[in-house]
Structure formats: structure tokens, C-alpha cells
């Protein structure tokens, strides 16, 4: 008490307001996360056509890959590699279990969560369409949306169109198979759309920064820009070209069926 | 090497033109062009080197070679069925020999559904089992493992029926259904079955096979993701009979008039593999495997083989006809292809690292029975459509080790793979 009495009145008032408002906001953290997920999915069972562009450090296009992602309920996802260089490769994710299928081997291979993480845009980045259910959310507070640590010129369109103030959520993984152990997520204060995120791996190292672009109708995330924080700040842009509701047959989510090289379109 | 890799410009132009032309039919097509050069350094020790020393040119060496391959793949849906085709055209030039070309159908099959079962008929690659260096339960394809230069696989003729649940699968296969009773190895006519069950973070498999000559075998395998970074796998198989090669020489010091090596059918053997892969966030991965191959020659076999080599050498010194001694020594090399494994006990370690477009790997196959080692190092660069790769393989260990007797002791290769569409 003597410590509180020693504070200036303005700061004391701020603490009182924070003490009163944060518990109320905390109850809404999970609802905020579900709102944010709606910008990324829109349905329980989805087909998403994705374009991944890896940019060199000077901003020029290094390589481009296309993927079809079947994101199904109960954390079941099938990723089909569509680019010529990777044609026929598939990654199946059933909860915390992952398989890689290479067209040359005809055998499904169990892969670890660490192997799923590899690459500029890991399979986890491409396939993860929801945070709810995988993370518990805590509301940290309201903060400016623009990240001062992101270098000028990085994903300029994303930064320029960001709302002024954001809810800052801290997401902690609730299961072991997720790509990132912790996520610091900023959502637009008015519409709760994802604006940016910091993605931390198991060792609590900051692996990537993510910036989200929302379409003109302000209804869904149209792209996500990932900035590598472990290497040379390389950028990867994941564009969601098309989304449609689609429930795939149950055998498509069986690794032995996928090893048959079936036509899945 | 440059001369070996050289392909006449007209032929290359024709290949490129064929690869970039889209067939005038609906479906999905892809093409890739690959070329490799492989330099082999023949051994200065071992039975083949000794044979050449006695009588030069008594047997063909494995020559260095250059090759170019065009692979075309297509698949389409027609008449309610899925149709797949995969063909390979190859031009190959062994060092000092004429260039030869050939085309092969790698896969050609139709697939459809009948009730709950999916069926496949035609030539198809059907790969089973969980290991890297050795796959005892690869009952259908029986792929040769640890090849230095990766090559596309040619499928086996199969009639296959499969049933899939959410977490289970059954596969029933008739492989090589039209071959005769004398066919051996992967060419043998057989019925094979696989059962699969997902058990959370583990996959469990059971296998059975009935070969026309080798009769029954049963097996089991599993793969388990033990942690975020560690995968463990195991595979076991019991065989009632297996094909092998036997030296039918009357005694070690007897000169034979024809190769004394005869195919035989042996009774009862076990194969087992245990291994694991650890991968970290820096894209470093370590694979360790140990396997027992009961179909491989035993220590006693190799000791008798070495005794015959020595006996043949002594015959040469004693004045036996050089051509007869040389031929008998050259026939001794048939022991190297008697089994997929040279020894029954095998240890394998592989360290791989990926950084950006670069992939490097170093592996070692170790034979505890005689201390022999096979080292392989490779470096690959992977671009958008182009993959360039090079590597080395060398034998090491005591001079008496079996791998030190192999006709080729060192190999180097470069390979380029270009995905056209």
C-alpha cells in the first residue's frame, strides 16, 4: 500500500483501470482468436489454393511454389505440392501425426514435427489455417499495430494498411505437434482481423515474423508475409488464391491410400 | 568424362522437343531430363584384379559411363478408370564401348474401384516397409537400396486390391502373375499381403508373402515418432526358404571348367532392422540403422571363399594354366551378388545437412564381421527446376575385408536433373 501511495496519481489511475479492464478482456481472448480464425478459414472443411513466393534479400523473386491444401475438421490437413519441381509430393497431417509422400518412393514416411518445420515457408505455415484449438490465448493489452522492428520497405503494403490500434494476444501451444510453441499475435481492434504475429519455436527463439494482408472486402486474409528471423531476414509471401468449402473422402486422409498416387482433383 | 557426357546435338534437340510438346489429350503430364556421369576406379586387389593379372581381359570390368535419360509421365481419367503411364528413354555410353539407347516402360497401369475395394492392374512400383538402408518387408518391389546414382524405379507386373478405412488399410497383391516357376528374386511369381493400422503416433504393419518357389514368409514393421525430433523404426521378417548362390567346387584348390556358382534354395532365415532418425531445427539429421540379414553369406562362407581365392593363387604360382586360374578367380566375384547384403551384420550411419538450396550428406556402412566400411559423400544443389548433385563412394577397412575385394573400390558421379513441366 505504501508503494501505491508513493506513485503519481495518473499512473495509479492507469493501474486501477488496467486491473478492472484486463480480466474482462481476458474472457474475450478465445472469442477474439475465433474471430481471427474466421478471416483465415471461413468453414470447417476447406480447399485452399496457395501460392508461395520466396523472395531473395534484394526483394526479387527467388522461387515460386503452388500448393493445394485440404484443411478438414479435427486438425486433419492434406497438402498437395502442385509446382513442376515438387509435383506428386504430399504431406498429410492428422492432429500431431505427419507423413511425407514422395512420388519416387511410393511409401508414406512418418516425419517428426521438426522435419515439418523445415524450409522458408514450412509445410506447417502453409497448412495451418486455424489457431483455435491448438493454442490458449491470453490478452496482453491494446497496442499500436505497426511493428517498429520491421525494417522500412518490408511488406510495405501490409504495414501501410494496418489499423492504428490492435489487441495483442499471447498464444501458447496446447498440443505438441504445432509448428510454433508460442505466438504473439496482434488483431485489429475494430474487426479482429489478424495484422501481424511473432512466431516462436520450441526453444523460444523468434523464428519468423508474419504480416497479414486482408482482401478489399475485409472478409478474409488474402496473403501472409513471413520474414525469417533466424537467418538472413528472407521473405516468403503466401497468397491464398482461392478458398472453397470442400469435404474430402475419408480415405484421402489415409497415408496408405495416398501412396497409390491417386488423382485427387 | 566430358566425352562420355557428350550427346549428339541432334539427339538432344529431338529429346528436348519431345519433352516440351504437350500431348493432344486431356490429363496431367510431366517430363524430366536427367544426365549423369559415373567414374569407376577398378580395384588393384581382390579376385577380379588377380584374374586380370593372370590373364588380361579375362572378364569385363564395370566401366565408367555417361547417360542421358528422358522420363515422361502421364495420368488421366477415362471410362471411369485412372490410367497411369511412365516411360523412360535412355542413351548410355560406357567408357570405351559403343553408345546404346533403349526405352523402358517404368509404370503402366489402370486403377478403379469395386465396392469398398480399390484395384490396380498393370506394371506399378509398390514400395513397402519402413527402413532406409535395408527393407526386409519390401515384398513386391524389392528395391535395391543405397544406390550411388539415384535412378527411377521400374515397377513390377501386379494385380492389386486394396481397402482403406480411416486408420487401417489392407493390400493384397499378385506380383509377376505370368512368370514361370523358375523365376527368382524380385521376378518370382508371388502373392503378398500387407495390413496397416495407425496407432496414434505410430504406424504398425503386418506382412505375408507366398512365393511359387520360396513359399511362405511373414513379417512385421513399425514406425514411431517418439518426440518432436526423433523417429524410430523396426522391421522383422521370417522366411521359410530363400534364393542364394552356392560354390559347388569339389574342393578349394580344384579348377572348375565352368562357373561353380549355382543358385540354390536354402531353408529358413530371419531378417531384422532397427533404426531411428533425429532431426534438429538447423536441418541437421542423423540416421542410425542396424540390421541382420540371415540370407547373406555367413562368416564361414566368406572364410571359405577367401581360402579358395588363396588356393587359386597358389595354383597359378604352381604353374596351372593362367587362363584357367584367371577364369576361376573371375567367377569368385559372383559371391558379391549372392544377396542384397554382403554380410549378415550391418551398421549404417548417415549425417545430412540442408541449408538453403544446398544438401550435403555423409554416410557409412560398417560390417562388424571384418571391419569393412563403405563411405559415401554427396553434395546437391536444388534450384526451382534444376537439381545438380555430385558424390564419391569408397571402400575402406582391413585388406581382408570383403568390401576391399570388390571389383570397384572408388566411384565418383555427377548428376543433373531438369524438371521440364
Interface residues (C-beta under 8 A of the other chain):
Chain A: X63 X64 X84 X85 X87 X94 X96 X97 X98 X104 X105 X106 X107 X108 X109 X110 X111 X112 X113 X114 X115 X117 X118 X176 X201 X202 X203 X250 X251 X253 X254 X255 X256 X257 X259 X260 X261 X262 X263
Chain B: X28 X30 X75 X77 X82 X84 X111 X118 X120 X125 X126 X127 X128 X129 X130 X141 X150 X152 X153 X162 X164 X165 X166 X167 X168 X169 X171 X196 X198 X200 X201 X203 X223 X224 X225 X227 X228 X229 X230 X231 X233 X277 X279 X280 X281 X283 X285 X354 X383 X384 X385 X419 X420 X421
